[in-house]
């Protein structure tokens, strides 16, 4: 329970920090300036990178199909966290909009994965991906 509480505390801390306003643009400035990256966004992006790396290593090293699908879900969530962090940095809602699409894809992937796992388990009584290598052409 302490892990969930600390994660919620970190999310509340990230949400409570406001980004300082960018300096006023002069007439000579034609391109929009990128805002300075606050430390909280750097921490959030570092967390997203770590989560994505854990998911990638889990996908490449595991042979159990359920763990492989869980690893892809972890990579989806890491990408969603990065989109929210960049949306927060630019004060734009496009990051949250992309998260909605990522969650939709993740839900569809989870539904298909569950059906596939049940079907494969009924046929061979194992969830090892090595047992299904003969399906390759």
DOBA-82532 format. One line per 5 residues: for each residue z negated, x, y of N, C-alpha, C. Coordinates in nm, 2 decimals. Layout:
// residues N
Z/X/Y/Z/X/Y/Z/X/Y; ...
//
This chain:
// residues 137
0.00/0.08/-0.12/0.00/0.00/0.00/0.00/0.09/0.13; -0.05/0.21/0.12/-0.06/0.29/0.23/0.08/0.34/0.27; 0.18/0.35/0.18/0.31/0.39/0.21/0.38/0.29/0.29; 0.36/0.16/0.26/0.42/0.05/0.33/0.36/0.04/0.47; 0.23/0.06/0.48/0.17/0.05/0.61/0.21/0.17/0.70
0.23/0.28/0.64/0.27/0.40/0.73/0.42/0.38/0.77; 0.50/0.32/0.68/0.64/0.29/0.72/0.65/0.19/0.83; 0.57/0.08/0.82/0.57/-0.02/0.92/0.51/0.04/1.06; 0.42/0.13/1.05/0.36/0.19/1.17/0.47/0.28/1.23; 0.55/0.35/1.15/0.66/0.43/1.21/0.77/0.34/1.27
0.80/0.23/1.21/0.90/0.14/1.27/0.85/0.08/1.40; 0.72/0.04/1.40/0.67/-0.01/1.53/0.67/0.09/1.64; 0.64/0.22/1.60/0.64/0.33/1.70/0.78/0.35/1.76; 0.88/0.35/1.67/1.02/0.36/1.71/1.06/0.25/1.80; 1.02/0.13/1.77/1.06/0.01/1.85/0.99/0.01/1.98
0.87/0.07/1.99/0.79/0.05/2.12/0.83/0.16/2.22; 0.90/0.26/2.18/0.94/0.37/2.27/1.06/0.32/2.35; 1.06/0.33/2.48/1.17/0.29/2.56/1.24/0.42/2.61; 1.37/0.41/2.61/1.46/0.53/2.65/1.47/0.53/2.80; 1.45/0.65/2.86/1.46/0.66/3.01/1.60/0.63/3.05
1.61/0.57/3.17/1.74/0.54/3.22/1.82/0.66/3.26; 1.95/0.66/3.23/2.03/0.77/3.26/2.05/0.79/3.42; 2.07/0.91/3.46/2.08/0.92/3.61/2.21/0.85/3.66; 2.20/0.81/3.79/2.31/0.73/3.85/2.44/0.81/3.84; 2.55/0.75/3.81/2.68/0.82/3.80/2.73/0.84/3.94
2.80/0.94/3.96/2.86/0.97/4.09/3.00/0.92/4.09; 3.07/0.92/4.20/3.21/0.87/4.20/3.30/0.97/4.13; 3.27/1.10/4.12/3.35/1.19/4.05/3.34/1.18/3.90; 3.24/1.11/3.85/3.23/1.10/3.70/3.32/0.98/3.65; 3.41/1.02/3.56/3.50/0.92/3.50/3.46/0.88/3.36
3.41/0.97/3.28/3.38/0.94/3.14/3.23/0.91/3.13; 3.20/0.81/3.04/3.06/0.78/3.03/2.98/0.90/2.97; 2.86/0.92/3.02/2.78/1.03/2.97/2.69/0.98/2.85; 2.68/1.07/2.76/2.59/1.04/2.64/2.45/1.06/2.69; 2.36/0.96/2.65/2.22/0.98/2.68/2.16/1.09/2.60
2.05/1.14/2.66/1.98/1.24/2.59/1.91/1.18/2.46; 1.91/1.26/2.36/1.86/1.21/2.23/1.71/1.22/2.23; 1.63/1.11/2.23/1.49/1.12/2.23/1.44/1.18/2.09; 1.32/1.22/2.09/1.26/1.28/1.97/1.25/1.18/1.86; 1.21/1.05/1.89/1.20/0.95/1.79/1.33/0.92/1.72
1.44/0.93/1.79/1.57/0.90/1.73/1.60/1.02/1.64; 1.57/1.14/1.68/1.59/1.26/1.59/1.51/1.25/1.46; 1.39/1.20/1.47/1.31/1.18/1.35/1.37/1.07/1.26; 1.41/0.97/1.33/1.48/0.86/1.25/1.60/0.91/1.18; 1.68/0.98/1.25/1.81/1.04/1.19/1.77/1.14/1.08
1.67/1.22/1.10/1.63/1.31/0.99/1.58/1.23/0.87; 1.51/1.12/0.89/1.47/1.04/0.78/1.59/0.98/0.71; 1.69/0.94/0.78/1.81/0.88/0.72/1.89/0.99/0.64; 1.89/1.11/0.69/1.96/1.21/0.62/1.88/1.24/0.49; 1.75/1.25/0.49/1.67/1.28/0.37/1.69/1.16/0.27
1.69/1.04/0.32/1.70/0.93/0.22/1.84/0.93/0.16; 1.95/0.96/0.24/2.08/0.97/0.19/2.09/1.08/0.09; 2.03/1.19/0.11/2.04/1.31/0.02/1.97/1.27/-0.11; 1.85/1.21/-0.10/1.78/1.17/-0.22/1.87/1.07/-0.30; 1.93/0.98/-0.24/2.02/0.88/-0.31/2.14/0.95/-0.37
2.20/1.05/-0.30/2.31/1.12/-0.35/2.27/1.20/-0.48; 2.16/1.27/-0.47/2.11/1.35/-0.58/2.08/1.26/-0.70; 2.01/1.15/-0.67/1.98/1.05/-0.78/2.11/1.00/-0.84; 2.21/0.97/-0.77/2.33/0.92/-0.82/2.40/1.02/-0.91; 2.41/1.14/-0.86/2.48/1.25/-0.94/2.41/1.30/-1.06
2.27/1.29/-1.06/2.20/1.35/-1.17/2.16/1.25/-1.28; 2.15/1.12/-1.24/2.10/1.02/-1.34/2.21/0.97/-1.42; 2.18/0.93/-1.55/2.28/0.87/-1.64/2.25/0.72/-1.66; 2.13/0.68/-1.63/2.09/0.54/-1.64/2.16/0.46/-1.53; 2.23/0.35/-1.57/2.31/0.28/-1.47/2.22/0.21/-1.37
2.10/0.16/-1.41/2.01/0.10/-1.31/1.97/0.20/-1.20; 1.93/0.32/-1.24/1.90/0.42/-1.15/2.01/0.46/-1.06; 2.13/0.46/-1.12/2.25/0.49/-1.04/2.27/0.38/-0.93; 2.26/0.26/-0.96/2.27/0.15/-0.87/2.16/0.16/-0.76; 2.04/0.19/-0.80/1.93/0.20/-0.71/1.96/0.32/-0.61
2.02/0.42/-0.66/2.05/0.54/-0.57/2.16/0.50/-0.47; 2.26/0.42/-0.51/2.35/0.37/-0.41/2.29/0.28/-0.31; 2.20/0.20/-0.35/2.13/0.11/-0.25/2.05/0.20/-0.15; 1.99/0.30/-0.20/1.92/0.39/-0.11/2.01/0.46/-0.01; 2.13/0.49/-0.05/2.23/0.55/0.04/2.27/0.45/0.14
2.29/0.32/0.10/2.33/0.21/0.19/2.22/0.20/0.30; 2.09/0.20/0.26/1.98/0.18/0.35/1.97/0.30/0.45; 2.00/0.42/0.40/2.00/0.54/0.49/2.11/0.52/0.59; 2.23/0.48/0.55/2.33/0.46/0.65/2.29/0.35/0.75; 2.23/0.24/0.70/2.18/0.14/0.79/2.08/0.19/0.89
1.99/0.27/0.85/1.89/0.33/0.94/1.96/0.42/1.04; 2.06/0.49/1.01/2.13/0.58/1.10/2.20/0.49/1.21; 2.27/0.38/1.16/2.33/0.29/1.26/2.24/0.23/1.35; 2.12/0.19/1.31/2.02/0.14/1.40/1.97/0.24/1.50; 1.95/0.36/1.45/1.91/0.47/1.54/2.01/0.50/1.65
2.14/0.51/1.61/2.24/0.53/1.71/2.26/0.41/1.80; 2.24/0.29/1.75/2.25/0.17/1.84/2.14/0.17/1.94; 2.02/0.22/1.89/1.90/0.23/1.99/1.93/0.34/2.09; 1.99/0.45/2.05/2.01/0.55/2.15/2.11/0.51/2.25; 2.21/0.44/2.22/2.31/0.39/2.31/2.28/0.26/2.38
2.16/0.20/2.34/2.12/0.07/2.39/2.23/-0.04/2.37; 2.29/-0.04/2.24/2.40/-0.13/2.21/2.36/-0.20/2.08; 2.41/-0.32/2.06/2.38/-0.40/1.95/2.48/-0.37/1.83; 2.58/-0.29/1.85/2.68/-0.26/1.75/2.61/-0.20/1.62; 2.51/-0.12/1.64/2.44/-0.06/1.53/2.38/-0.17/1.44
2.31/-0.27/1.50/2.25/-0.38/1.42/2.36/-0.47/1.36; 2.48/-0.48/1.43/2.59/-0.56/1.37/2.64/-0.49/1.24; 2.65/-0.35/1.25/2.70/-0.28/1.13/2.60/-0.29/1.01; 2.47/-0.30/1.05/2.37/-0.32/0.94/2.38/-0.45/0.87; 2.42/-0.55/0.94/2.44/-0.68/0.88/2.56/-0.67/0.78
2.66/-0.60/0.81/2.77/-0.58/0.72/2.73/-0.49/0.60; 2.65/-0.39/0.63/2.60/-0.30/0.52/2.51/-0.38/0.42; 2.43/-0.47/0.48/2.34/-0.55/0.39/2.42/-0.65/0.31; 2.53/-0.70/0.37/2.62/-0.79/0.29/2.69/-0.72/0.18; 2.74/-0.60/0.20/2.80/-0.52/0.10/2.70/-0.48/-0.01
2.58/-0.44/0.03/2.47/-0.41/-0.06/2.43/-0.53/-0.15; 2.43/-0.65/-0.09/2.39/-0.76/-0.17/2.50/-0.80/-0.27; 2.63/-0.78/-0.23/2.74/-0.81/-0.32/2.74/-0.70/-0.44; 2.71/-0.58/-0.40/2.71/-0.47/-0.50/2.59/-0.49/-0.60; 2.48/-0.54/-0.55/2.36/-0.56/-0.64/2.39/-0.68/-0.73
2.46/-0.78/-0.69/2.49/-0.89/-0.77/2.59/-0.85/-0.88; 2.69/-0.78/-0.84/2.79/-0.73/-0.94/2.73/-0.63/-1.04; 2.64/-0.55/-0.99/2.57/-0.45/-1.07/2.48/-0.51/-1.17; 2.41/-0.62/-1.13/2.33/-0.69/-1.23/2.41/-0.75/-1.34; 2.52/-0.82/-1.30/2.60/-0.88/-1.40/2.66/-0.77/-1.50
2.70/-0.66/-1.44/2.76/-0.55/-1.52/2.66/-0.49/-1.62; 2.54/-0.47/-1.57/2.43/-0.41/-1.65/2.39/-0.51/-1.77; 2.39/-0.64/-1.74/2.35/-0.73/-1.84/2.47/-0.73/-1.95; 2.59/-0.73/-1.90/2.70/-0.74/-2.00/2.71/-0.61/-2.08; 2.69/-0.49/-2.02/2.69/-0.37/-2.10/2.58/-0.36/-2.19
2.46/-0.40/-2.15/2.34/-0.39/-2.24/2.36/-0.48/-2.36; 2.42/-0.60/-2.34/2.44/-0.69/-2.46/2.54/-0.63/-2.56; 2.64/-0.55/-2.51/2.74/-0.50/-2.60/2.69/-0.37/-2.68; 2.62/-0.28/-2.61/2.59/-0.16/-2.67/2.44/-0.13/-2.68; 2.36/-0.22/-2.62/2.21/-0.20/-2.62/2.16/-0.07/-2.56
2.24/-0.02/-2.47/2.20/0.10/-2.40/2.25/0.09/-2.25; 2.19/0.16/-2.16/2.24/0.16/-2.02/2.28/0.30/-1.98; 2.30/0.39/-2.08/2.34/0.52/-2.04/2.49/0.52/-2.01; 2.53/0.58/-1.90/2.67/0.58/-1.87/2.75/0.67/-1.96; 2.69/0.76/-2.03/2.76/0.84/-2.13/2.81/0.76/-2.25
2.74/0.65/-2.28/2.78/0.57/-2.39/2.91/0.49/-2.36; 2.94/0.48/-2.23/3.06/0.40/-2.19/3.17/0.49/-2.14; 3.16/0.62/-2.18/3.27/0.72/-2.14/3.40/0.69/-2.21; 3.40/0.62/-2.32/3.52/0.59/-2.39/3.61/0.48/-2.32; 3.56/0.42/-2.22/3.64/0.32/-2.14/3.74/0.39/-2.06
3.73/0.52/-2.04/3.83/0.59/-1.96/3.96/0.59/-2.03; 4.07/0.59/-1.95/4.20/0.59/-2.01/4.27/0.73/-1.99
//
